[in-house]
């Protein structure tokens, strides 16, 4: 993304903060709490996250941390987001938790840590003129994952036209992932306009059922 596109994303969320109040899921861009939880339930099936290190890309308020706490233990959680308002709220909610850290940074340009699992919910849904951006970011985030990378995207077939958000061709994304990873699984049906992809490294355990 160029500087104008990044500024547009920040303006979009600040407008929603004004409209829906700070700390709401609507300010993050979700339709409501349920859609956020529906995405989380699929993403955490990427594997056994007990004792793992986890990077939450585009973490928002860090609510994935609280969701993970319901099903896993003894894990290290790192949340990153470029919005200072979101990171401040995440630290207020979960900064007191052990083995939990939040950073304000742009994942597209930052040097990312090596962790067991990378999870990105909604981070790849913003419109960008550079079509290689999504390819490059999927490769970058997968490179940071020692075990697996799990992410979701809006489905081009069902997501309506939007000034800022963009849907993707599911088949094209899956083909790209299969060129990078020896084990790729995808899921839909949990929401009408969303799909999730798991990219698991060779020799690692297959996804397990978690999260209800």
N, C-alpha and C positions, 0 to 999 in steps of 0.2 A: 504493500500500500504506500502511496505517496503521502506527503504531509497534509495535503488538502483532504484526502480521503480519511486519514486518521482524525483530523480535526472535525470532520463531518460526523464521524462515529461518536466522538466525545460530545459534540453539540446535541446529537440525537438523544443520548442518555441524560444529559443535563436538562433538556426540555422535558423528558419523561419524569425526572426527579421533581421538577416544578409542577407537573401535571398530577402525578400520583403520590408525591411525597417521598422523601428519602427513606431508604430501608425497605421499600416494597419490591415484590418480584416484578411488578409492572414497570418499575424504573429500570430494571435489568433488561426489559424487552420481552419477558414471558407474558403469556395471556393470564396466567394465574399460578398459584402454588402447585396445583395438580399436574400441570404440564411439565413443570420442572421436576417433580417427583417421578413422573412417568419416564422421563429421560434417564434420571439417576438409576432407576430400577434395572434398566437395560444395561447401562454402562458398567455397573459394578459386577455384572456377570462375566467380565473379561477374565477373571481368575480368582484364586484364593489370595486375598489382599492382607491376610493376617501376617504381621511381621514385615510387611513390604514398605518400600519407600515409594511415595506417590506424588506426582506433580499434577496439579489441577490448573490447566491453562485457561485463562479467561474466567477466573474463579468467582468473580462477582463478590458477593458477601461471604464467600467461603462456606455456604450451606452444605456443600458436598461433604465437608468434614463431619458435620453433625449426622448426616445420613450414613456415612461410613461407620461411625461409632455405634450404630444400631446393629451392625452385622459383623464387624471385624475389630480386632484389637492389636495392640503392640505395633502399630504402623507409624511411619513418619510421613507427615503431610506438609507439602509446600504449595501455597496458592499464589498465583501471579495474575495481575490485571493492570491494564494501563490507566484505568480510571482512579484517580486519587480518592474520590468520594467512596467508591466501592471498597477499596483497600482499607480505608479508615473504618468503615462499618464492619468489615471482616475482622479487623483487629479488635474492635470493641466487642464483637460477639464471641470470638474464639481465640483471641490472642493470649488468653490466660491458659489455654490448654497446653499440656506438655507435648513436645515433639511436633509442634505446629508453628509454621512460619509463613508470613505473607510479605510479598514484595510488590512494589509498584514498578512495573516495567512492561515494555512492549515485547511480547514473545517473538515477534517476527524479526526483531533486530538483536535481542538479548542473547548472550551465550547461556544456553540452558544446561542445567546439571544432568548428570547421568543418574537415572532412577530406575526402579524396577518397572513401574507402570506410569504411563502418561495418559491423562484423561482430559478431553476437551469437549465441553458441552456448550454449543452455541458459538464457539470462538471462530469457526470457519463459515459463518453465515452472513458476513458483511460483503456488500458489493465492492468489486475492485476491477479497475480497467485492465490491469495486468492479469491475463488469464493464467499465466504461469504461477501466480501467487499461491493458488491453492495446491498445485502440484508441489511447489517448493516447500510449503509449510507442512504438508503431510509427510514429506520426506524428512524434514528437519525434526519434527516431533517424534517420528518413528525412530530416528537415529538416537534420540535421548532416552529411549525405552530399552532397558536390558531384557525385559520379559515380553511386554506387549503395549500397544498403543490402542486406545479406544476413543472414538470420536463420533459425533453425530453431525448431520447436515440436513438442511431443508430439501425436500424432494421437489425437483423442478416440475414434475408432472402434476402435482397437486397444490404447490404453494403459489398463491396469487402474486402478480407483479407488485413490487414494492420499491420505493425510492431508495432505500438503503440496504435492505436485506435481499438475499438472492438464493434461489433454489439451484440445485445441482443435478446433473444427469447421474442417477445412481449407478447405471451400468458402466459409465465411463470412469467414475470414481473407483468402483470395485476392480476394474481392469488395471487401473494405475496401481492400486494397492497390491494386487497380485504380482505385479512386476517388481515390487519392492520386498514383499514378505512371502515366506514359504507357506504360511497358513493364514487365510483370510476368511472371516465369517461376517455375514451381514444380517440385519434384522429390521423388519418394519412391522406395521400393524398396531403398534402401541399408541401412535398418534397418526392422524390422517395425512400429515404433510412432513414427516420426518423419517430418517433412516439412520441406523447406527452401524458402524464398521469396527471390527476387531482385527488388528494386525499382530499376530503372535510370532515370536521368533522361533527359529528351528530348534527342536529339542526341548522346548518349554511345554509346560502342562497346558492342556486344552482348557478352554473356559469352563467354569463351574457355575452351577445355579446358585445365586445369592440374591439378596435384596427383596425377598417376598414374591 
